[in-house]
Amino acid sequence: MDNFNEGWAIICDYLRQEKKIVDVAYKTWISRIEPISIDFEKGVITLMVPNDFHRQTLIRGYLPKLEEAYEAVLGTNFETVFIIPEENEKSKEKLLGEETSVDTGYEFTFDTYIIGSSNKFAHAASMAVAQNPASAYNPLFIYGNSGLGKTHLLYAIGNEIKSRDKSCNVIYIKGEDFANEIIQSIMNKTTAQFRQKYRQADVLLVDDVQFIGGKESTQEEFFHTFDALYDAKKQIVLTSDRPPKEIKVLTDRLRGRFEMGLLADIQPPDFETRMAIIKRKAEIIGLDLNNDLCEYIANKLKTNIRQLEGVVKKLMARYNLTKEPPTLNTVNETIAEILNDDTPPELTVEKIIDEVARTFGVNSEDLRSTKSRRAEINKPRQIAIYIVRELTTLSMESIGNEFGGRHYSTIVYTVQQVEKNIKNDPSLRETVEDIIKNIRER
């Protein structure tokens, strides 16, 4: 195999096809792993996971199955090193520097970005920014649905700028990770170092910036970081799943900052663009995929570039396992797997409470507890109860148990009160809608 992405795809197929890990567990824990590197000489595989809780769960419950898969697919034993995003600065630097691997390079350069009518404006704006940072459009705000290539453009800008000036300090960060870093810096009393890190950037690339919405301290810090960089004539590029005016829990002054530059949207690709994406990806990884199969895939998957590329990668993994060329049947099965992979696992109470807590800047445990009755906790707790009722199939009694053993009548009353408040308070309705949208997209 030419790179670790292919190897990881085969390892994942082994875990699923051999039923080593059940589907629910696979979606929850394995599908969110990002392969970083494989070192055959040292016998080490490095994987990135979303957070430390995810890492500890994998170590406790899934490490033996992963190691069994390594041996079955790769023919030898490997030690696993799990890292989380904040520990991955070196990997991020590589994504923006000379040491990019073949597959990573494909993902994150302008040369391999397929241009069509749906994205040509965003592409042209991104090229202009990369060629003349902080002079063309500042900030550049790219928005569109998940899987349409926003992250590709973000990294392509960084790659292009670094290729022109290796000394340029390019920082990439996800909106959610920016919020988490602020929380950690406040807890550790390292806010000065945090500010220094981001305000010394020459180029700041922020992916999924909508996730800072509703978080007061995060927005305050981001506002001052934005102004410091803008005043110093440094380039800022932001991506989001929606335009600034639709991020309902964003402060007016931040919304104004986001709209002061250029807004560029990306729409789902047309048929010709989808065909070009499929063929280019197949060519890059060395998969022989005839035109009829390319057309079939393009007609089946119409709204998500990530799905198109995912099908081609999985077909390559199948070929590596079976040595049989792709057929209509295997393409159909692979498309079904991709669509199944993109179906989010059932929303958990923990996920809902965490997002509500992040939005209001409170502690998740306080929302669950019956002991915490502070005024600033009551409103987010009520909203959390309401959203759990809206997004899960739990009974009122079960919801009460999730929130410290509250009586079901209390839950009924809380839900009714929030429903009433939402009808009478447009601002509250928008906040709740934004929280729900973030929960569904995480």
C-alpha positions in Angstrom: 0.0 0.0 0.0 1.2 3.5 -0.9 0.2 5.3 2.3 -1.3 4.8 5.7 -4.8 6.2 4.7 -5.2 3.1 2.4 -3.9 0.8 5.1 -6.3 2.3 7.7 -9.2 1.9 5.4 -8.4 -1.8 5.0 -8.0 -2.2 8.8 -11.4 -0.6 9.3 -13.0 -2.9 6.7 -11.5 -5.9 8.5 -13.0 -4.8 11.8 -16.4 -4.4 10.2 -16.4 -7.4 7.8 -15.1 -9.8 10.4 -17.6 -8.4 13.0 -14.8 -7.7 15.5 -16.7 -4.6 16.6 -20.4 -4.2 16.4 -21.9 -1.4 14.2 -23.0 0.9 17.0 -19.6 0.8 18.7 -17.8 1.2 15.3 -19.7 4.3 14.5 -19.3 5.8 18.0 -15.6 5.0 18.6 -13.8 3.7 15.5 -15.2 5.9 12.7 -14.0 9.0 14.5 -10.4 7.9 14.5 -8.1 9.8 12.1 -4.9 7.9 10.9 -1.8 10.0 11.4 1.2 7.9 10.6 2.7 4.4 10.6 6.3 3.7 11.5 7.3 0.2 10.3 10.8 0.5 11.7 9.7 1.4 15.3 6.5 -0.7 15.0 4.2 2.3 16.0 0.9 3.4 14.6 -0.3 6.9 15.6 -4.0 7.7 15.6 -5.8 10.9 16.4 -9.1 10.9 18.4 -11.4 13.8 19.3 -10.6 14.0 23.0 -9.1 12.3 26.0 -12.3 10.6 27.0 -12.4 9.0 23.6 -8.8 7.9 23.9 -9.3 6.3 27.3 -12.3 4.4 26.1 -10.4 3.0 23.1 -7.5 2.0 25.4 -9.8 0.3 27.9 -12.2 -1.5 25.4 -10.9 -1.7 21.9 -7.1 -1.8 21.8 -6.8 -5.6 21.6 -9.2 -5.7 18.6 -7.3 -2.9 16.8 -4.0 -4.8 17.4 -5.5 -8.0 16.1 -6.6 -6.1 12.9 -3.0 -4.7 12.5 -1.6 -8.2 12.5 -4.3 -9.6 10.2 -4.0 -6.8 7.6 -0.3 -5.7 7.9 1.2 -9.0 8.9 3.0 -7.8 12.0 2.4 -6.3 15.5 2.2 -2.6 16.1 2.0 -0.5 19.2 -0.8 2.2 19.2 -0.2 5.8 20.1 -3.4 7.8 20.5 -3.1 11.6 20.3 -5.8 14.3 20.6 -5.9 17.5 18.5 -4.1 19.8 20.9 -1.2 17.3 20.9 -1.1 17.3 17.2 0.6 20.6 16.4 3.5 18.9 14.5 1.1 17.0 12.3 -0.7 20.2 11.5 2.5 21.8 10.6 3.3 18.9 8.2 -0.1 19.4 6.5 0.9 22.9 5.7 4.6 22.2 4.9 6.9 20.3 2.6 6.5 16.9 4.3 2.9 16.3 3.2 2.2 12.7 2.1 0.8 11.8 -1.3 -2.7 11.3 -0.1 -2.7 14.3 2.3 -1.3 16.4 -0.5 -4.1 15.4 -2.7 -6.6 16.4 0.0 -5.2 19.9 0.7 -3.8 21.6 -2.4 -5.2 23.9 -5.1 -3.9 21.7 -7.8 -6.1 18.9 -6.9 -9.2 20.9 -6.0 -11.8 20.1 -8.7 -13.5 23.4 -9.8 -17.1 23.5 -11.0 -19.9 26.0 -11.2 -20.8 25.3 -7.6 -17.4 26.3 -6.1 -15.5 28.4 -8.6 -16.2 31.7 -6.7 -15.0 30.3 -3.4 -12.0 28.8 -5.2 -11.1 32.1 -6.9 -11.4 34.0 -3.7 -9.2 31.5 -1.9 -6.5 31.7 -4.6 -6.5 35.4 -4.4 -6.0 35.3 -0.6 -3.2 32.7 -0.9 -1.4 34.8 -3.5 -1.8 38.1 -1.6 -2.6 37.5 2.1 -4.3 40.3 4.0 -4.7 42.4 0.8 -7.3 40.7 -1.3 -10.1 39.8 1.1 -9.8 40.0 4.8 -11.5 38.1 6.4 -12.5 35.5 3.9 -15.6 33.7 5.1 -16.4 30.4 3.2 -19.7 28.7 4.0 -21.6 25.7 2.8 -22.9 22.3 3.9 -20.7 19.6 5.3 -18.6 17.6 2.9 -18.4 20.2 0.1 -14.7 21.1 0.3 -14.4 24.0 2.7 -11.6 22.4 4.7 -9.8 21.5 1.5 -9.8 25.2 0.5 -8.7 26.2 4.0 -5.6 24.0 4.0 -4.9 24.8 0.3 -4.6 28.4 1.3 -2.2 27.5 4.1 -0.2 25.2 1.8 0.1 27.9 -0.9 1.2 30.6 1.5 3.8 28.3 3.1 5.2 27.3 -0.2 5.7 31.0 -1.0 7.1 31.9 2.4 8.3 29.1 4.7 8.7 31.5 7.6 5.1 32.5 7.6 3.3 31.5 10.8 0.1 29.8 9.6 -2.2 28.5 12.4 -5.1 26.1 11.7 -7.7 25.5 14.4 -11.3 24.2 14.6 -13.8 26.5 16.2 -14.6 23.9 18.9 -10.9 23.3 19.7 -10.4 27.1 20.0 -13.2 27.1 22.6 -11.7 24.2 24.4 -8.3 25.8 24.5 -9.7 28.9 26.1 -11.4 26.8 28.8 -8.1 25.0 29.5 -6.2 28.3 29.6 -8.6 29.8 32.1 -8.4 26.7 34.3 -4.6 26.6 34.1 -4.2 30.3 34.3 -2.3 30.4 31.0 -4.5 32.9 29.1 -1.4 35.1 28.4 0.3 32.2 26.5 -3.0 31.4 24.7 -3.3 35.0 23.5 0.3 35.2 22.5 0.0 32.0 20.4 -2.9 33.2 18.3 -2.1 36.9 18.1 1.3 36.2 16.7 -0.2 34.3 13.7 0.5 35.7 10.2 -2.4 33.6 8.9 -5.3 32.3 11.0 -7.4 29.5 9.5 -10.5 28.7 11.6 -12.6 25.7 10.5 -16.3 25.4 11.6 -16.3 28.8 13.3 -20.0 28.4 14.1 -19.0 26.3 17.1 -17.8 29.4 19.0 -21.4 30.8 18.9 -23.2 31.1 22.2 -20.0 30.7 24.3 -19.5 34.1 25.9 -15.8 33.9 27.0 -14.8 32.2 23.7 -16.5 34.9 21.6 -14.9 37.6 23.7 -11.5 36.2 23.3 -12.0 35.5 19.6 -13.2 39.1 19.1 -10.0 40.6 20.5 -7.9 38.0 18.6 -9.6 38.9 15.4 -9.2 42.6 16.0 -5.5 42.2 16.9 -4.7 40.3 13.7 -6.8 42.5 11.5 -5.2 45.7 12.8 -1.8 44.1 12.2 -2.8 43.3 8.6 -2.7 39.6 9.1 -4.9 37.3 7.1 -8.0 35.6 8.6 -10.0 32.8 6.8 -13.1 31.3 8.4 -15.3 28.4 7.4 -18.8 27.6 8.6 -21.8 25.5 7.6 -23.9 28.7 7.4 -23.5 32.4 6.7 -22.8 34.7 9.7 -26.4 36.1 9.8 -27.7 32.5 10.4 -25.4 31.8 13.4 -28.1 32.9 15.8 -26.0 32.7 19.0 -23.2 34.9 17.6 -22.7 38.3 19.1 -23.5 41.2 16.9 -20.0 42.6 16.9 -18.5 39.3 15.8 -21.1 38.9 13.2 -20.2 42.3 11.9 -16.5 41.4 11.8 -17.2 38.2 9.9 -19.3 40.1 7.3 -16.8 42.9 6.8 -14.7 40.9 4.3 -15.9 38.6 1.6 -18.5 35.9 1.9 -18.2 33.0 -0.5 -20.6 30.1 -0.5 -20.1 26.5 -1.9 -23.0 24.6 -3.3 -23.4 20.8 -4.0 -21.4 19.8 -7.1 -23.1 19.3 -10.5 -22.8 16.0 -12.4 -19.7 17.0 -14.4 -17.9 18.1 -11.2 -18.8 14.9 -9.4 -17.5 12.8 -12.3 -14.2 14.8 -12.3 -13.8 14.3 -8.5 -14.4 10.5 -8.8 -12.0 10.1 -11.7 -9.3 12.3 -10.2 -9.5 10.4 -6.8 -9.3 7.0 -8.6 -6.3 8.2 -10.6 -4.5 9.5 -7.5 -4.8 6.2 -5.6 -4.3 4.0 -8.6 -7.8 2.4 -8.9 -9.0 1.3 -12.3 -12.7 2.5 -12.4 -14.5 2.4 -15.7 -16.7 5.3 -16.9 -20.0 3.5 -16.3 -19.2 2.9 -12.7 -18.0 6.5 -12.3 -21.4 7.7 -13.7 -23.3 5.3 -11.5 -21.5 6.7 -8.4 -22.0 10.3 -9.5 -25.8 9.7 -10.0 -26.2 8.0 -6.6 -24.2 10.5 -4.5 -25.1 14.1 -5.4 -24.6 16.4 -2.4 -21.3 15.4 -0.6 -17.8 15.4 -2.0 -16.5 13.5 1.0 -18.9 10.7 0.2 -17.7 10.5 -3.4 -14.1 10.3 -2.4 -15.0 7.8 0.4 -16.5 5.4 -2.0 -13.4 5.4 -4.2 -11.2 4.8 -1.1 -13.3 2.0 0.1 -13.4 0.4 -3.4 -9.6 0.5 -3.4 -9.5 -1.1 0.1 -11.8 -3.9 -1.2 -9.5 -4.4 -4.2 -6.4 -4.6 -2.0 -8.2 -7.3 0.1 -9.7 -9.4 -2.7 -7.7 -8.4 -5.9 -11.0 -8.3 -7.7 -11.8 -5.2 -9.9 -14.8 -3.1 -8.8 -18.2 -4.3 -10.2 -21.7 -2.8 -10.0 -22.5 -5.0 -7.0 -19.4 -4.0 -5.0 -20.0 -0.3 -5.9 -23.6 -0.6 -4.6 -22.4 -2.2 -1.4 -19.8 0.4 -0.9 -22.2 3.3 -1.4 -24.5 1.7 1.2 -21.6 1.5 3.6 -20.7 5.2 3.0 -24.3 6.3 3.5 -24.5 4.2 6.7 -21.2 5.6 8.0 -22.5 9.2 7.5 -25.7 8.4 9.5 -24.9 9.8 13.0 -25.1 7.5 15.9 -28.1 7.9 18.2 -27.9 11.2 20.1 -26.8 10.6 23.6 -27.9 12.6 26.7 -24.2 13.3 27.5 -23.7 14.8 24.0 -26.7 17.1 24.4 -25.8 18.2 27.9 -22.2 18.9 26.9 -23.3 21.2 24.0 -25.8 23.1 26.2 -23.1 23.5 28.8 -20.6 24.8 26.3 -23.1 27.2 24.8 -23.9 28.8 28.2 -20.4 28.4 29.7 -21.4 26.2 32.6 -20.3 22.8 34.0 -22.1 19.7 32.6 -22.2 18.1 36.0 -24.1 21.1 37.4 -26.8 20.6 34.8 -27.3 17.1 35.9 -27.1 17.7 39.6 -30.1 18.4 41.9 -27.7 20.2 44.3 -26.8 23.1 42.0 -29.7 25.5 42.1 -27.9 28.7 41.1 -29.8 31.0 38.9 -27.3 30.8 36.1 -27.7 27.0 36.0 -31.5 26.9 35.9 -32.0 28.2 32.4 -29.5 26.0 30.6 -30.7 23.0 32.6 -34.2 23.6 31.5 -33.1 23.9 27.9 -31.0 20.7 28.2 -34.1 18.8 29.5 -36.2 20.2 26.7 -33.7 19.2 24.0 -33.2 15.7 25.4 -37.0 15.4 25.1 -36.9 16.7 21.5 -34.0 14.6 20.2 -34.3 11.3 22.0 -36.9 8.7 22.6 -36.4 8.7 26.4 -39.5 8.8 28.6 -40.1 11.7 31.0 -39.2 9.3 33.9 -35.9 8.3 32.2 -35.0 11.9 31.4 -35.6 12.7 35.1 -33.1 10.0 36.0 -30.5 11.5 33.7 -30.9 14.8 35.5 -30.2 13.7 39.1 -33.3 11.6 39.7 -35.8 14.4 39.2 -39.5 13.4 39.3 -41.1 12.9 35.9 -43.7 15.6 36.8 -40.8 18.1 37.1 -39.6 17.1 33.7 -43.1 17.5 32.2 -43.5 21.0 33.8 -40.0 22.0 32.6 -40.6 20.9 29.0 -44.0 22.8 29.0 -42.3 25.9 30.3 -39.5 25.9 27.7 -42.1 25.3 24.9 -44.0 28.3 26.2 -40.9 30.5 26.5 -39.8 29.5 23.0 -43.1 30.7 21.5 -42.8 34.1 23.3 -39.1 34.7 22.9 -37.6 34.7 19.4 -34.0 35.0 20.8 -34.5 31.9 23.0 -36.0 30.0 20.0 -33.0 30.9 17.8 -30.6 29.8 20.6 -32.3 26.4 21.0 -32.4 25.9 17.3 -28.7 26.7 17.0 -27.8 24.3 19.8 -29.8 21.5 18.2 -28.1 22.1 14.8 -24.6 22.0 16.4 -25.5 18.7 18.3 -26.7 17.1 15.1 -23.6 18.1 13.2 -20.9 17.2 15.8 
